[in-house]
C-alpha cells in the first residue's frame, strides 16, 4: 500500500490558513495517517478546521487544533480570579460510562466562584472548557465555552403518517431527497440562499460583529456541516398514547436531523471566549471557563448573539424539513425538537440562574426531545421528568467512547460495511470516525438516566447521510 502524501496547496484548498499549521498538519498526517485513505484524512482535517476546540485534548490532533484557535489577547487587562477550594456538589449519572478527563473538567467547573449547581450526563466525554455532557448553573454569568462552539446544535424529528416500508420500496427516492435537501461539509454553502425570517433578525444589524457574518450565514442556511451531524430517514414506533406527544400508537416514517449554527456559531463562540479570557484571568486548567457577567456590555452582546445562533440553528433544520415535507406531499403529524450547546435563564430554588447545557438536552417536566444512538443503533423520543438532581437535564446522545483519531486508526471499511448490513442501514456517506463502534451503548446510557426521562417512542435509522466519503463507497444495496 502506498503512503499517503498531502500538500500545502491541498490544505489551503480545504480552508487552512497560511502559517505553521500547514506544516504541522502535513507532518502529523505523514506520521499518524500515512496508510489511511485520502478521503478519510481530509474528512477529519475538515472537522478539525471547523471545530478545533473539540480536538484540543486529542492525543494526535491537538497540535493542529491549537494552531487554529484564536490567539490570546496580548493586552493583559484581565482580573485574576481564584477558584474556590472546594467546588459545589454535583450529581453524576452513569459514572461507569464516563472517562476521567470529563470528570476532571467538571470538578474544575464546580470550583468557579459563579457556579451554583451542576450535573454530568451518562454520555459525557472530555471537551473544551466544560465537558461535553456537562450541565452547569451559574449566577449572573454566561460562559461562552460552557455553551460550546456549535451554539444551538439540536435534534429535529418530523414524524410522517407514511408506511415506513416505503424506505425499502423506494429507497433511491429517499436517498435523492436527502441529497437534494441539504449540503454537508465544513465550508459548504448554497449558491442560491434560502429565505427565512431569521435572516432579518435585528441582531445582525445591531452588532457590527454579527453584521459581518450575515452573508456567509445566509449561504449556509439549511446546510448540515460535518463531524457528527446527520440527516436520516428511519422508522418511528409509538407503542402507547402519550398526552404530551399526542401521536397515536403505530409505526411511522421519521426524518431526523442533527446540526447546529454552522460558521455563525463558531465565530460567536471564539470571539466572545477571547473577550471573556481577556477580562478574567483564571488558572490555566480553568482558562476556557472564563465568563461574562450579564450586567456588562459584552455579556449582553454574547447573550443576544447566542440566542440569534440558536434561532439560526433551528431555522437550518426547518428549511431542510420543509423541503423534504414538500417533496413527500405531507405535513408531519408531529415535530419534536431540542437544543443542546446553549444557555437558558431558569429558576433554581427560587433564584434565576443561567443553566449551561453543553452536549446535554433540557429535560424539564414534560419537555419533549429525541436522543439518538448511532447510525445503526435506535434512538428514543423522550419526555423529561423534571429531575432537580440533574438540573432538569438529560444526555443528548450516546456519547463517544473513541476519539476520532483512534476510530480512524482502528475501524476499517469492511468493519463498517458489515455492521451496516447487519442492521439493514443504507449509508449515503460518512467518515469512519463516525462508525457505530466509536459510540457508547445507547441502551446502557438510557438505563443510567431512567430517573431523568420517560421513553415515549423509538426511532430506528434506515437511510443515513453524514459528511464524508461518497455515495458509491458505502452503498449496502446496489
N, C-alpha and C positions, 0 to 999 in steps of 0.2 A: 504494500500500500504506500503510495507517495505521500510525502509530508506536505501538510497544508502551509501555504505561504500567503500572507496578505500584505498589501502595500499601503503606504501612507495615503495614496490617492483614493484607494477604496474606502479607507476610514473617513476621509474628508467627504466622500460622496454619501456616507451614512449620516453625516452631520457632525462629526467630531471636529472640534475647534483646533486651530493651529496651536502648537505648543508641545510641552513634554508628554502630554497624554498620548500623542500619536506613537512615539517610540515605545512608551511604556506598554501600550496595548499590543503593539507588534511583538515585543519581546515576550509578553505574557502568553500570547497565542502560540508562539514558537515553543515555549517551554511546557505549557499545560494542555494544549489542544492540537498538537501537531498532527495527530491522526484522526481528528474529528472532521465531519463534513463541513464544507464552507457555509452551507445554509444554516446549519446548527450554530456555528460560531457567530455568524452575522446576526442571527436572531438574538442571541444573548448579549452581544455588543450593543444592539439597538436598545434592548431593555435597560442595560446599564446607563446608556446615554439619556433615556427618558426619565428614569428614577434612580439616580446614583445613590440617593440616601438609603435605598433598600440593600445596597451592597457594601456599605462601609465596614461591616463585620464579616464579609465573605472571605474565607481563607485564601481564595485565589484572586478575586476581582477587586478587593479593597483598594489596591494602589491606583487602579483606573478610576474608581468611584471618587477617591479623594481629590483627584485632579479635576473632576467635573463639577464638584460642589463649589458654591460661591466662596471666594477668598474672604478671610476675616477682615473687618474694617481696621485699618492701621491706627485710626484715631481712637485712642482708648478713653472714651468719655463714660465708660460703664461704672456702675456702682458695685463694689464687691458684695456678694451675697453668700452667707454661710448656710449650709444645710443643717437641719435640726439633728441633734444627736440620735434621737430615736424617731422613727417615722410613724405615721398614722397606721393603725391596723387595717388590713385589707384581707378579703377572702379570696381563696384560690380554688377554682373549680377544675377538677381533673388534674390534680398535681402530678400524677404519674405520667401524664402526656406532655408535660412542659419542660423544655430544656432549661439548664441552669442560667444561660445568658439572659433569657427573658425574665426569669425571677430576679436576677441581679438588677436589671434595669427597672423593674417595678419597685424594688426595695429602695433604689435611689430616688425615684419619683415620689415615693411616700415621704421622703425627708424634706421635700420642698416646703418652705415656710408658708406657701399659699395652699398647700394640699389639705383637704378636709375629709375625703373618703376615696376609696378605690376598690378595684376588684380585678382579678385576672381570669380570663376565659379559658376553657379547655383547649382551644385551638391556638393558644398563644405561642409565639416564637419571637426570637430576637429581631428587633427592628432598629430604628434610629431615633434616639430620644426615648419616647415612650414605646414599650414593646408592642408589636402587633398582637392584638387580643387584650390590650390593656385598657382599663377604664379608670379615669381619674377626675374627681370633682375638686374644683379649686374655688377660692373665694376672690371674686372680683378680678380674675386674671385668666387670660387665654394664652395657651402655649401653642404656637404655630406647628412645631414638630410633635406636639401632643395630638394634634389633628392629623398630621401627615401630609405627604406631598400630593397625593391624588385626592384632593379635597372632594368630599361628597360622593366618593365612589359608592355605587349602590347596586342592588339587585332589582330587577323589574321582571315580573312574571305576568304574562297575559294568558288567560285560560279561555280557550275557544271550544264551543259546542260542536266539535268536529270529531268524527271517529278517528282515533289515533292509528288505526290500521292504514290510513292514507299515507302515513310516513313511509310505509313499506311499499304500498301500491304505486305511489307517485314520488318516489324518493328523489329523482332528478329534479322534479318541480320544486321541492322544498330546499334542496341544495342551491338551486338557482336563486330562490327568493332571498336566502341569507346572503349570498354573494352580491346581489344587486342592492340590498338594503343598507349596507354599511361598508366601511373600509377598516382594515386592520393595519397595524404598523405604527411605530412611534411618531413618525413625521407625516402620517397620512393626512391628506387634505382633499376636499372635493373641488373640482373646477367650477361647479355650479353650487353655490351655497343654498342651504335650505332656509325656509322662512320660519321664524318662531319669535314670539313676543319677548323672550329672554334677551334677545339681541338689542332690544330697545330699552333695557333696564337703565335707569338714570345713573346707576353707579358707574357705568362705563364712561360717562361724561364728567361725573363729579370728582373722580380721582384720575389725575394725569397718567399715573402708572397703569391703570386699567384701560384708559383710552388707547394707549399704545398697543395693547393686546387684542383690541376688538377685531381687527381684520383677520388675524390668524384664527381666533376663536370661531368666527363665523364660518370660515372654510373648513374647520374641524367639527362643526356641529353635526351630530349624528354618526360620527366615526367612533371606533371602539378601542383604539390603542393597541398595546401589546402586553407582555407579561402574562398575568393570569386572567386577563379579560376574555370574555367569550360571548357568543350568541349561539343558542342551541334550541332545536325543537325536541320535544320529548312527550312522555305520557304522564298525564296528571291523574292521580287516583284520589277520590274523595270517598271515604268509607261511611262517614256519618254526617248528618246535618249539623252544622255549627252556626249558632246565631250571629256570630261575628263575621265569619267568612261568607255565609249566605250563598253557598253554591250547593245545589242538590247532590246527594251521593251519586257517583258514577265515574266513568272514565272519559277523559277529555284530552284534547291536543293542547299542549302548552308551548309557549315561546318564552324562554328565559334568557335575559341578558345581564352581563356584569361588566361595567366600565365606569369611568369617573369623569373628571373635569378636564382631562387632556392637558395640553400645554398651559392653558389658563391657570389651572390649579397648581401646577408645579411652579410656575413663575411667582404666583402669590405666596406660596409656602416658602420658597427660597428668599424672596425679597424681605418678607416680614420676620423670618428667622434671623436674618442678618441684622435687622434693626433691633430685635429682642436681645441678641447676644451683645450688641454694642451698648445696650442700656443696663444690662445686668450681668455681671461677671461671676459666673458660678464655677465651682470646682470642675476640673477637666471632665470627670466622668458624668457630670450633670450638665455640661455646657449646652447641649442641644435641647435642654428643657427650659431654656430661658423664656420668660413670659412677658406679655404686655398687659398692663392694667387697663381695665375697660373705662376708666375715667381719664385716660390720657389720649391724646390725639391719635397716636399710632395704633393704640388698641382699638379705638373706634373705627379707624380705617380698615384694620385687618378684619374686624367683625363684619363690616359691610362687604369687603371683598370675599371673605369666606362664604357668606350667605349667597352672594352672586354666583360663586363657583358651584355651590350646592344646587342652585336653581338651574345652572347651565348643565350640570351632570344629568339632572332629571330630564331636561329638555332633549339631551342627546338620546336617551332611551325612548322618549315619547316619539321622536322623529323616526327612529328605527321601527318601533312597534306600529306606528301609524302607517308607514309604507307597507309593512307586511300584512296588516289587517286589511288594507285596501285591496291588495292582491288576492287575499283569501276571500274577499267579499263578505266578511263577517266582522262584527264588533265583538270584542271579548266579553264574556259573561262576567268576568271579574279581572281586575288588575291588582296585583299585590306588589308593593314597593317598600324598600327600606334602605336608608343611608347607612354607611359607616364612614370612618375618617371625617369626623365632624364634631362640632361642639354645640351644646344646647344649654339654654338657660332653664334650669329646673329647680323645683323646691325640694329641699332635703332638710327634714326636721324643722320645717317652717322657715328656713332660710333660703334665699335664692343663691344658687351656686352655678358654676359653669362645669358641665359634665362633658369631658372629652372621651370619645369612643373611637379609638384607633384600631381598626380591624375588629370592631365589636358592634353589634346591632342593638338598637333600642328594643327593650322587652318589657315596657310598662304594661300595666293591666290591660289585656285585650288588644294590645298593639300587634298587628299582623306583620309577618315578614317571611322571607324564604332563606333557607340555609343550605347551600349546595354542597355536594360531596366532592366529586371529581368528574372527569369526562366519561367515566364508566360507572361511578357509584351514584346511587339515587340521593337526591336531596329532599328537604322537607319544608312544607308550608307550616309555619308555627304561629302560635298566639301567646303573647307574653303573659306571665303570671304576676308581674309587678313585684319581683323579689328585691326587697331593700338591701339584702346582703350582697347583691350583685350590682347595686346602684341601677336597678331596673334595666339590666343588660343581658345579652347572650352572645354566643360566638357568631361570627359572620360566615363561617365555613368550616371545613375540616381542618385547615391549617397545614402548613408544610412540615414534613419530617426530614426532607432532604433539601440542602441548598441547591440553587440552580447549577452551580459548577459541579457539585457531586452527582446530581442527576444526569448531567451530560456525560460525565465520565463513566457512569455505571449502568445506564439504561441503553439498550440497543433498539434499533428499528424493529428487529424481529420480536423482541420482548413486547413492544407496544402493539404491534400488529396482532400478536397472539391474544393479548388482553382485550383489544377491541373486538376481535372475532368472537371471543368467549362471551362477551356481553351484547353482541349484536349492535355495536355502535359504528356508524359511519363518521369518520373524522375527515372533514374537508381540509383542514390544515391545522398545524400546531408544531411547537418545538418539543424535543424530547424532555426539556426541563419542566414541561407541564404534564408529563405522563402520570397516570394514576398512582404509580409506585412512589412518587415524590410527596404524596399527601398522607396525612393521618387517616385512620379508620373512622369514617363519619359516624358509624354506629356507636363506637366507643365514645366519641365526642358527645353525641346526643345523650348517651347514658349518663355522662358526667354532668349534664345540665337539665336533668328531668325536673328539678325544682324551679327552673327558670322559665321554661316554655312548655306549652302543650302542643303536641303534633296534631294538626287538623287536615293534613293532606301530604301527598308524596309526589315528587317529580323525578322521573327516570329519563335521563338523556338518551337520545337516539341518533340525532344528526348534530354534529358539533363543529363549530369553527372558532379557531383562535389564530393569533399571529404566528407565522412560521412557514413551514415547508408547503409546497404547492399541492393542489388537489390530487394529482395523479399518484403521488407518493403514498398517500395514506388511505386510498380507497379500499374498503373492505369488500364491497360488492361491485363487480365490474359488469 
